[in-house]
Amino acid sequence: MDRIIVLDFGGQYCHLISRRIRELGVYCEVMAAETTASELNAIVGLRGVILSGGAASVYDEDSPKTTKDLLEIGVPILGICYGHQLIAHVLGAKVEVGKAGEYGLTDLTVKDGRGMLSGVGKRTTVWMNHRDIVTKLPAGFRNLASTRHSKIAAYANDRLRIYGVQFHPEVTHTTKGMRMLENFVKITKASRDWSMRDFIKKAVQEAKDTIGTRKAVIGLSGGVDSSTAAVLLARAIKENLTAVYVDTGLMRYKETEFMEKTFSGKGMDFRIIRAQDRFFGALKGVTDPERKRKIIGSLFVDIFEEEAEKVGAEVLVQGTIYSDRIESGVTKHSDNIKSHHNVGGLKENMRLEVYEPLRDLYKDEVRAIARELKLPEVIITRHVFPGPGLGIRILGEVTPEKAYITRRAGYIVEEELKKAGIYEKYWMGFAVLLPVKSVGIQGDSRSYKYPVVVRIIESKDAMTANFSKVPYEVLEAISTRITNEITEVNRVVYDITNKPPATMEWE
């Protein structure tokens, strides 16, 4: 099978590059920045290499580097952002701190529309995230494009088949980004015959090889990630899999009833653990979001270990996907933005071996796999729900009363989106409860109650997101219902912040 390798220099969008290449029908995987030229040359079917972005500066002593011989391995090479700067640096060009940074949407002027920028047009919008710039080209390279602050925003050497772009073609905000990546794929001449069916075969075989005849437990939350992981593992190890759903008291409205109806008696050892008191007790008085995430994650592991001991399991399977892992800073050069409970909540001394069959995939890829596996459409199309549940949608201390308010408000948001026929248009819609109160007037009397924040966002891969321009009449219906039906709330506000600079969840 032909493949393209992405070298990870710590950028938040590193794995998103691989996801985009797979979307173009070419198998792609991520390897460490320290991968050598000889290791790459040993890969069967290698057709191209991409150097990812990263937070470091190429001229810093401790920044991740590559070597000139890696740039001479004989396959097309593309550098993105930090990778763009690194190639220039290794080949003797000049990289300096720019007079101004470029963050977000930027106008790109194309000077040479051949090769990498074929079909892009004379001007286009790209997404930038840098301050360093290439100020002098390596010998034999030509400048392809520029922006206001980056005179060399893209370059090429067609003889060496080496290319660099200062911007991020992999994010959806870059208007012609997929066209640029497709141009690179064409340059590599890689066969575009990879599909999700190939992934399913590979994942089932990998699970068989990893777990063997041992028993495993899987944390089943009802979301598409854990449900897909459960079906994959059931194919691989069959009766040796036990699925555990934990009711933390921080779940969606009537979630436990939904889980029982959906998974009980469906050919799977499915168990419901009611642990609300344990979670509320552990979270009492805790306000720091990282502490909340880690407490919730650690309690999950305790419960999984208890259930594993009952059935003699040695492996804990989790439906963690890549966007969860990268924000937890799991790669060598990436930053820890916030700990996903599947990652940051794991104990150092835990008895179970962790296995994550979906670790390198994004949400839309998981949904495509779920459809191949014939999962119920209600699970495939469900809005994303965080592992720590309402614990990170309640700012400040988590209590049963606040969980009730947030759960009811979130249910109203989703129900009104469904009524309007626009639920599946959005990545997720939910409610956030603030740790303050505001003055209002209800029934001709002064009220002093909680405000609720409504957040509805659109995304393709969770790495970037836009707030949704929901019709005003839908927002008004949501606000009216929340303030009428939840007696503890007298104000509703709408979050109009994109990611970045914000994250999807508030904590």
C-alpha positions as a printed NumPy array, in Angstrom:
array([[  0.   ,   0.   ,   0.   ],
       [  1.316,   3.453,  -0.902],
       [  1.682,   5.806,   2.036],
       [  2.707,   9.308,   3.066],
       [  4.402,   9.928,   6.414],
       [  3.92 ,  13.039,   8.553],
       [  6.761,  13.871,  10.945],
       [  5.449,  15.356,  14.202],
       [  7.242,  18.523,  15.301],
       [  4.637,  19.299,  17.976],
       [  1.982,  21.272,  16.095],
       [ -1.614,  21.044,  17.28 ],
       [ -2.634,  20.208,  13.711],
       [ -0.033,  17.542,  12.988],
       [ -2.446,  14.607,  12.938],
       [ -4.977,  16.724,  11.11 ],
       [ -2.548,  16.731,   8.175],
       [ -2.6  ,  12.924,   8.137],
       [ -6.39 ,  12.96 ,   8.38 ],
       [ -6.59 ,  15.224,   5.313],
       [ -4.263,  12.983,   3.307],
       [ -6.397,   9.95 ,   4.204],
       [ -9.445,  11.945,   3.094],
       [ -7.748,  12.158,  -0.312],
       [ -7.587,   8.362,  -0.423],
       [ -3.936,   7.838,   0.521],
       [ -2.921,   5.956,   3.663],
       [ -1.072,   8.331,   5.991],
       [  0.376,   7.983,   9.459],
       [  2.356,  10.139,  11.884],
       [  5.877,   9.376,  13.083],
       [  8.169,  11.154,  15.54 ],
       [ 10.221,  14.169,  14.477],
       [ 13.333,  12.171,  15.365],
       [ 12.638,   9.568,  12.647],
       [ 15.801,   9.13 ,  10.559],
       [ 16.306,   9.007,   6.805],
       [ 17.232,   5.309,   6.984],
       [ 14.046,   4.528,   8.931],
       [ 11.949,   6.316,   6.318],
       [ 13.764,   4.554,   3.476],
       [ 12.854,   1.217,   5.062],
       [  9.103,   1.923,   4.799],
       [  7.478,  -0.097,   2.033],
       [  5.364,   2.038,  -0.304],
       [  6.668,   5.406,   0.94 ],
       [  5.663,   8.07 ,  -1.572],
       [  6.062,  11.337,   0.349],
       [  6.986,  13.005,   3.65 ],
       [  5.379,  16.024,   5.344],
       [  7.091,  18.007,   8.116],
       [  4.434,  19.379,  10.461],
       [  4.095,  22.677,  12.25 ],
       [  5.281,  23.204,  15.81 ],
       [  5.569,  25.76 ,  18.597],
       [  9.389,  26.015,  18.652],
       [ 11.765,  28.263,  16.716],
       [ 14.201,  26.501,  14.377],
       [ 17.145,  28.573,  15.571],
       [ 16.662,  27.616,  19.259],
       [ 19.211,  25.131,  20.531],
       [ 16.667,  22.701,  21.996],
       [ 14.103,  22.872,  19.162],
       [ 13.273,  19.654,  17.258],
       [ 15.469,  19.295,  14.188],
       [ 15.902,  17.153,  11.102],
       [ 18.951,  16.405,   8.964],
       [ 19.937,  17.204,   5.405],
       [ 20.079,  13.514,   4.461],
       [ 16.383,  13.198,   5.339],
       [ 15.655,  15.847,   2.719],
       [ 17.555,  13.713,   0.202],
       [ 15.638,  10.425,   0.551],
       [ 14.225,  10.696,  -2.971],
       [ 10.493,  11.237,  -2.335],
       [  8.589,  14.563,  -2.428],
       [  8.779,  16.536,   0.833],
       [  6.42 ,  19.239,   2.081],
       [  7.083,  21.506,   5.059],
       [  4.158,  23.209,   6.802],
       [  4.703,  26.24 ,   9.086],
       [  7.579,  25.109,  11.373],
       [  8.373,  22.423,   8.774],
       [  8.565,  25.152,   6.108],
       [ 11.034,  27.09 ,   8.256],
       [ 13.011,  23.972,   9.213],
       [ 13.639,  22.896,   5.603],
       [ 14.898,  26.385,   4.768],
       [ 17.085,  26.428,   7.896],
       [ 18.641,  22.999,   7.197],
       [ 19.394,  23.999,   3.595],
       [ 21.262,  27.125,   4.674],
       [ 18.584,  29.765,   4.182],
       [ 17.586,  32.393,   6.732],
       [ 14.779,  32.235,   9.318],
       [ 14.146,  35.226,  11.59 ],
       [ 11.568,  36.645,  13.969],
       [  9.085,  38.659,  11.924],
       [  8.259,  42.275,  12.667],
       [  4.697,  41.144,  13.345],
       [  3.061,  37.797,  13.915],
       [  0.367,  36.36 ,  11.686],
       [ -2.37 ,  34.532,  13.541],
       [ -5.644,  33.546,  11.917],
       [ -7.009,  34.418,   8.503],
       [ -4.53 ,  36.084,   6.147],
       [ -4.616,  37.114,   2.482],
       [ -2.148,  35.21 ,   0.302],
       [ -0.889,  36.616,  -2.999],
       [  0.205,  33.867,  -5.393],
       [  3.201,  34.773,  -7.557],
       [  3.707,  31.367,  -9.167],
       [  0.641,  29.144,  -9.56 ],
       [  2.418,  25.996, -10.67 ],
       [  2.865,  22.739,  -8.734],
       [  1.781,  23.051,  -5.09 ],
       [ -0.344,  26.132,  -5.781],
       [ -1.883,  24.963,  -9.042],
       [ -5.55 ,  25.979,  -9.324],
       [ -5.427,  28.201,  -6.23 ],
       [ -5.835,  31.519,  -8.046],
       [ -4.003,  34.824,  -7.728],
       [ -5.349,  35.629,  -4.256],
       [ -6.751,  33.351,  -1.588],
       [ -7.354,  33.19 ,   2.162],
       [ -5.036,  31.079,   4.325],
       [ -4.788,  30.395,   8.059],
       [ -1.556,  31.428,   9.76 ],
       [ -0.173,  30.695,  13.237],
       [  3.412,  31.983,  13.49 ],
       [  5.815,  34.84 ,  14.131],
       [  9.046,  33.465,  12.63 ],
       [  9.468,  33.812,   8.852],
       [ 11.801,  32.657,   6.096],
       [ 13.626,  35.788,   4.906],
       [ 16.053,  34.19 ,   2.424],
       [ 15.429,  31.207,   0.135],
       [ 17.737,  28.19 ,  -0.125],
       [ 19.771,  28.059,  -3.353],
       [ 17.743,  26.727,  -6.292],
       [ 14.344,  27.448,  -4.718],
       [ 11.711,  29.824,  -6.083],
       [  9.223,  31.937,  -4.163],
       [  5.598,  30.968,  -4.849],
       [  3.544,  33.343,  -2.701],
       [  3.605,  36.094,  -0.119],
       [  1.486,  37.783,   2.543],
       [  1.77 ,  41.205,   4.132],
       [  4.27 ,  40.028,   6.745],
       [  5.695,  36.895,   5.066],
       [  7.401,  37.742,   1.797],
       [  8.259,  34.069,   1.354],
       [  4.993,  32.354,   2.335],
       [  5.505,  29.379,   0.004],
       [  8.483,  28.034,  -1.934],
       [  9.407,  25.15 ,  -4.232],
       [ 12.289,  23.274,  -5.806],
       [ 10.758,  21.042,  -8.492],
       [ 14.046,  19.263,  -9.235],
       [ 14.428,  18.161,  -5.602],
       [ 10.615,  17.925,  -5.201],
       [ 10.796,  19.905,  -1.947],
       [  8.044,  22.387,  -1.047],
       [  7.178,  24.623,   1.879],
       [  4.176,  26.683,   2.978],
       [  4.166,  29.051,   5.957],
       [  0.399,  28.665,   6.415],
       [ -1.738,  25.645,   7.36 ],
       [ -3.474,  24.058,   4.339],
       [ -4.874,  21.291,   6.574],
       [ -7.317,  23.546,   8.484],
       [-10.676,  24.322,   6.959],
       [-10.095,  28.072,   7.264],
       [ -7.546,  27.887,   4.42 ],
       [ -9.924,  28.256,   1.488],
       [ -7.959,  26.205,  -1.047],
       [ -6.136,  24.046,   1.483],
       [ -7.429,  20.713,   0.245],
       [ -6.532,  21.658,  -3.326],
       [ -2.961,  22.363,  -2.194],
       [ -2.675,  19.034,  -0.379],
       [ -4.172,  17.262,  -3.384],
       [ -1.518,  18.926,  -5.547],
       [  1.149,  17.48 ,  -3.253],
       [ -0.445,  14.028,  -3.376],
       [ -0.365,  14.217,  -7.19 ],
       [  3.316,  15.142,  -7.054],
       [  3.998,  12.024,  -4.928],
       [  2.104,   9.825,  -7.44 ],
       [  0.704,   7.834,  -4.502],
       [ -2.18 ,   5.454,  -5.252],
       [ -5.446,   6.838,  -3.889],
       [ -7.077,   3.555,  -2.93 ],
       [ -7.225,   3.651,   0.892],
       [-10.651,   3.521,   2.603],
       [-12.315,   3.132,   6.01 ],
       [-12.859,  -0.537,   5.251],
       [ -9.085,  -0.876,   5.169],
       [ -8.922,   0.746,   8.597],
       [-11.527,  -1.643,  10.043],
       [ -9.561,  -4.692,   8.857],
       [ -6.342,  -3.211,  10.2  ],
       [ -7.926,  -2.242,  13.552],
       [ -9.527,  -5.65 ,  14.14 ],
       [ -6.259,  -7.425,  13.379],
       [ -4.267,  -5.026,  15.562],
       [ -6.683,  -5.648,  18.472],
       [ -6.322,  -9.415,  18.048],
       [ -2.544,  -9.108,  18.018],
       [ -2.435,  -6.716,  20.991],
       [ -4.951,  -8.345,  23.326],
       [ -4.725, -11.958,  22.184],
       [ -6.666, -14.316,  24.448],
       [ -6.773, -11.888,  27.373],
       [-10.003, -10.313,  28.626],
       [-10.71 ,  -6.583,  28.345],
       [-13.142,  -3.993,  29.68 ],
       [-14.225,  -0.962,  27.688],
       [-15.642,   2.272,  29.029],
       [-18.848,   2.677,  27.022],
       [-20.336,   6.16 ,  27.267],
       [-22.896,   6.015,  24.451],
       [-21.002,   8.422,  22.243],
       [-19.912,   7.417,  18.75 ],
       [-16.243,   6.998,  19.764],
       [-16.679,   4.463,  22.559],
       [-19.541,   2.704,  20.731],
       [-17.397,   2.279,  17.608],
       [-14.461,   1.054,  19.669],
       [-16.747,  -1.451,  21.418],
       [-18.045,  -2.916,  18.133],
       [-14.505,  -3.155,  16.713],
       [-13.229,  -4.92 ,  19.825],
       [-16.235,  -7.228,  19.945],
       [-15.293,  -8.358,  16.42 ],
       [-11.718,  -8.931,  17.51 ],
       [-12.007, -10.607,  20.936],
       [-15.738, -11.473,  21.073],
       [-16.864, -12.797,  24.489],
       [-13.631, -11.623,  26.132],
       [-14.937,  -8.027,  26.068],
       [-17.002,  -6.487,  28.889],
       [-18.606,  -3.063,  28.281],
       [-19.018,  -0.831,  31.341],
       [-21.236,   2.267,  31.425],
       [-20.717,   4.486,  34.47 ],
       [-23.538,   6.807,  35.551],
       [-21.537,   9.627,  37.148],
       [-24.476,  11.92 ,  37.773],
       [-22.884,  14.182,  35.162],
       [-24.414,  12.537,  32.113],
       [-26.932,  13.772,  29.537],
       [-30.641,  13.929,  30.267],
       [-32.035,  10.385,  30.691],
       [-28.747,   8.958,  29.384],
       [-28.762,   5.869,  31.577],
       [-32.209,   4.847,  30.313],
       [-30.993,   5.371,  26.73 ],
       [-27.898,   3.226,  27.314],
       [-29.88 ,   0.403,  28.883],
       [-32.322,   0.345,  25.975],
       [-29.579,   0.542,  23.336],
       [-26.986,  -1.936,  24.629],
       [-28.619,  -4.375,  27.068],
       [-29.227,  -7.806,  25.561],
       [-27.394,  -6.964,  22.326],
       [-24.831,  -9.771,  22.379],
       [-22.45 ,  -7.904,  24.654],
       [-21.622,  -8.26 ,  28.353],
       [-22.97 ,  -4.822,  29.229],
       [-22.928,  -3.464,  32.78 ],
       [-24.351,  -0.252,  34.284],
       [-22.538,   1.125,  37.33 ],
       [-24.438,   3.772,  39.271],
       [-21.76 ,   5.904,  40.934],
       [-23.264,   9.383,  41.301],
       [-22.474,   9.664,  45.023],
       [-18.812,   8.734,  44.476],
       [-18.318,  11.415,  41.831],
       [-20.147,  14.233,  43.62 ],
       [-18.297,  13.368,  46.83 ],
       [-14.888,  13.456,  45.125],
       [-15.682,  16.779,  43.414],
       [-16.979,  18.552,  46.521],
       [-15.248,  21.912,  46.943],
       [-13.136,  21.5  ,  43.768],
       [-13.17 ,  24.455,  41.349],
       [ -9.993,  24.099,  39.262],
       [-10.895,  22.601,  35.841],
       [ -7.742,  20.486,  35.524],
       [ -8.3  ,  19.01 ,  38.98 ],
       [-11.911,  18.235,  38.077],
       [-10.852,  16.478,  34.866],
       [ -8.236,  14.398,  36.654],
       [-10.5  ,  13.49 ,  39.576],
       [-13.215,  12.317,  37.181],
       [-10.725,  10.38 ,  35.052],
       [ -9.133,   8.735,  38.094],
       [-12.533,   7.674,  39.466],
       [-13.436,   6.155,  36.108],
       [-10.242,   4.105,  36.212],
       [-10.982,   2.958,  39.782],
       [-14.392,   1.683,  38.668],
       [-13.006,   0.045,  35.529],
       [-10.35 ,  -1.702,  37.641],
       [-13.026,  -2.953,  40.038],
       [-15.102,  -4.368,  37.173],
       [-12.011,  -5.775,  35.476],
       [-11.115,  -7.668,  38.622],
       [-14.58 ,  -9.248,  38.668],
       [-14.154, -10.69 ,  35.153],
       [-10.391, -11.218,  35.208],
       [ -9.628,  -8.564,  32.581],
       [ -6.114,  -7.208,  32.033],
       [ -6.798,  -4.545,  29.383],
       [ -8.759,  -1.277,  29.488],
       [-10.059,  -0.224,  26.069],
       [-10.924,   3.441,  25.538],
       [-12.521,   5.286,  22.652],
       [-10.017,   8.132,  22.839],
       [ -9.54 ,   9.912,  19.509],
       [ -6.705,  12.113,  18.369],
       [ -8.233,  15.52 ,  19.186],
       [ -8.519,  14.346,  22.824],
       [ -4.893,  13.275,  22.906],
       [ -3.244,  16.273,  21.266],
       [ -4.881,  18.777,  23.65 ],
       [ -3.584,  16.678,  26.539],
       [ -0.014,  17.2  ,  25.282],
       [  0.671,  13.524,  24.626],
       [  3.192,  13.974,  21.836],
       [  6.792,  14.897,  22.607],
       [  6.734,  18.452,  21.265],
       [  3.06 ,  19.384,  21.823],
       [  1.616,  21.656,  24.511],
       [ -0.808,  20.549,  27.227],
       [ -3.927,  22.672,  26.696],
       [ -6.275,  20.624,  28.875],
       [ -6.323,  17.035,  30.045],
       [ -8.889,  14.789,  28.427],
       [-10.03 ,  12.432,  31.186],
       [ -9.066,   9.361,  29.137],
       [ -5.512,  10.71 ,  28.988],
       [ -4.801,  13.085,  31.845],
       [ -6.858,  11.116,  34.378],
       [ -4.948,   7.849,  34.02 ],
       [ -3.032,   6.83 ,  37.135],
       [  0.664,   6.009,  36.96 ],
       [  0.186,   2.851,  39.024],
       [ -2.964,   1.553,  37.322],
       [ -3.166,  -2.208,  36.983],
       [ -4.749,  -2.296,  33.537],
       [ -2.991,  -2.004,  30.198],
       [ -4.608,   0.776,  28.147],
       [ -5.515,   0.158,  24.51 ],
       [ -6.959,   2.876,  22.221],
       [ -7.993,   1.523,  18.797],
       [ -9.167,   4.949,  17.521],
       [ -6.205,   6.945,  18.857],
       [ -5.132,   8.441,  15.502],
       [ -8.586,   9.231,  14.082],
       [-10.827,  12.283,  14.06 ],
       [-14.534,  12.415,  14.844],
       [-15.766,  12.462,  11.25 ],
       [-13.546,   9.467,  10.45 ],
       [-14.991,   7.6  ,  13.433],
       [-18.506,   8.377,  12.209],
       [-17.623,   6.99 ,   8.788],
       [-16.338,   3.797,  10.419],
       [-19.469,   3.59 ,  12.579],
       [-21.612,   3.621,   9.429],
       [-19.486,   0.852,   7.922],
       [-20.074,  -1.131,  11.133],
       [-23.866,  -0.504,  10.929],
       [-24.161,   1.273,  14.278],
       [-27.558,   2.914,  15.008],
       [-27.893,   6.306,  13.328],
       [-28.969,   7.868,  16.636],
       [-25.486,   7.154,  18.008],
       [-23.626,   8.148,  14.84 ],
       [-25.291,  11.57 ,  14.65 ],
       [-25.274,  12.409,  18.367],
       [-23.6  ,  15.638,  19.33 ],
       [-20.227,  15.318,  21.002],
       [-20.346,  14.941,  24.788],
       [-17.143,  15.307,  26.83 ],
       [-15.734,  12.419,  28.85 ],
       [-15.882,  14.378,  32.132],
       [-19.513,  15.145,  31.274],
       [-21.233,  18.091,  32.897],
       [-18.305,  18.389,  35.295],
       [-16.612,  20.727,  32.806],
       [-19.81 ,  22.489,  31.75 ],
       [-20.386,  23.614,  35.335],
       [-17.867,  26.335,  36.086],
       [-16.721,  26.219,  39.683],
       [-17.838,  23.604,  42.202],
       [-19.92 ,  20.709,  40.884],
       [-23.065,  19.863,  42.858],
       [-26.143,  17.712,  42.177],
       [-28.306,  20.853,  41.923],
       [-25.982,  22.45 ,  39.337],
       [-25.795,  19.183,  37.398],
       [-29.607,  19.077,  37.245],
       [-29.762,  22.664,  35.912],
       [-27.051,  22.094,  33.301],
       [-28.49 ,  18.755,  32.189],
       [-31.98 ,  20.191,  31.709],
       [-30.645,  23.258,  29.863],
       [-28.493,  21.124,  27.573],
       [-31.47 ,  18.901,  26.764],
       [-33.543,  21.945,  25.814],
       [-30.767,  23.206,  23.499],
       [-30.585,  19.888,  21.648],
       [-34.367,  19.423,  21.536],
       [-34.949,  22.865,  19.991],
       [-32.246,  22.25 ,  17.376],
       [-33.954,  18.968,  16.481],
       [-37.372,  20.664,  16.298],
       [-35.904,  23.204,  13.875],
       [-34.427,  20.399,  11.746],
       [-30.868,  21.714,  12.117],
       [-29.438,  19.445,  14.848],
       [-27.168,  17.451,  12.522],
       [-25.778,  20.629,  10.975],
       [-23.813,  21.385,  14.134],
       [-20.891,  19.689,  15.874],
       [-22.514,  20.221,  19.234],
       [-24.919,  22.438,  21.105],
       [-24.876,  22.581,  24.89 ],
       [-25.328,  24.7  ,  27.996],
       [-22.737,  26.013,  30.441],
       [-23.615,  27.05 ,  33.995],
       [-21.686,  30.025,  35.376],
       [-20.672,  30.316,  39.066],
       [-22.418,  33.696,  39.437],
       [-25.958,  35.007,  39.668],
       [-27.667,  37.936,  37.972],
       [-30.678,  40.126,  38.681],
       [-33.829,  39.551,  36.667],
       [-37.572,  40.088,  36.826],
       [-40.017,  37.204,  36.758],
       [-43.696,  37.446,  37.655],
       [-43.369,  41.177,  38.464],
       [-40.806,  40.319,  41.14 ],
       [-37.051,  40.7  ,  41.403],
       [-35.131,  37.474,  40.863],
       [-31.485,  36.668,  41.562],
       [-30.613,  33.483,  39.726],
       [-28.062,  31.703,  37.561],
       [-27.249,  32.742,  33.988],
       [-26.791,  29.958,  31.448],
       [-24.447,  30.184,  28.457],
       [-25.564,  28.463,  25.248],
       [-22.759,  27.328,  22.938],
       [-23.506,  25.914,  19.473],
       [-20.545,  25.281,  17.2  ],
       [-19.651,  23.963,  13.767],
       [-16.531,  21.904,  13.111],
       [-15.207,  19.137,  10.914],
       [-12.464,  17.697,  13.09 ],
       [-12.521,  19.473,  16.499],
       [ -9.146,  21.111,  15.871],
       [-10.818,  24.339,  14.773],
       [-14.43 ,  25.46 ,  15.153],
       [-16.741,  28.367,  14.444],
       [-19.627,  29.536,  16.584],
       [-22.869,  28.821,  14.745],
       [-25.025,  31.603,  13.366],
       [-28.203,  29.941,  14.581],
       [-31.461,  31.607,  13.495],
       [-32.612,  34.127,  16.104],
       [-35.999,  32.472,  16.425],
       [-34.32 ,  29.213,  17.477],
       [-32.127,  30.991,  20.025],
       [-35.189,  32.799,  21.336],
       [-37.083,  29.514,  21.718],
       [-34.115,  28.033,  23.611],
       [-33.884,  31.068,  25.9  ],
       [-37.615,  31.16 ,  26.585],
       [-37.801,  27.471,  27.442],
       [-34.736,  27.527,  29.701],
       [-35.959,  30.514,  31.729],
       [-39.529,  29.185,  31.869],
       [-38.788,  25.528,  32.642],
       [-35.721,  25.806,  34.895],
       [-36.705,  27.835,  37.946],
       [-33.1  ,  28.439,  39.005],
       [-32.237,  30.364,  35.788],
       [-33.274,  33.896,  34.748],
       [-30.824,  34.777,  31.963],
       [-29.466,  33.09 ,  28.809],
       [-26.457,  34.336,  26.808],
       [-24.923,  33.041,  23.569],
       [-21.199,  32.32 ,  23.134],
       [-19.918,  33.8  ,  19.853],
       [-16.246,  32.781,  20.197],
       [-14.43 ,  30.619,  17.635],
       [-11.73 ,  28.003,  18.272],
       [ -9.087,  29.362,  18.454],
       [ -8.866,  31.506,  20.525],
       [-11.345,  29.614,  22.723],
       [-11.664,  25.862,  23.135],
       [-14.952,  24.105,  22.449],
       [-15.755,  23.426,  26.088],
       [-15.406,  26.179,  28.673],
       [-13.161,  24.074,  30.923]])
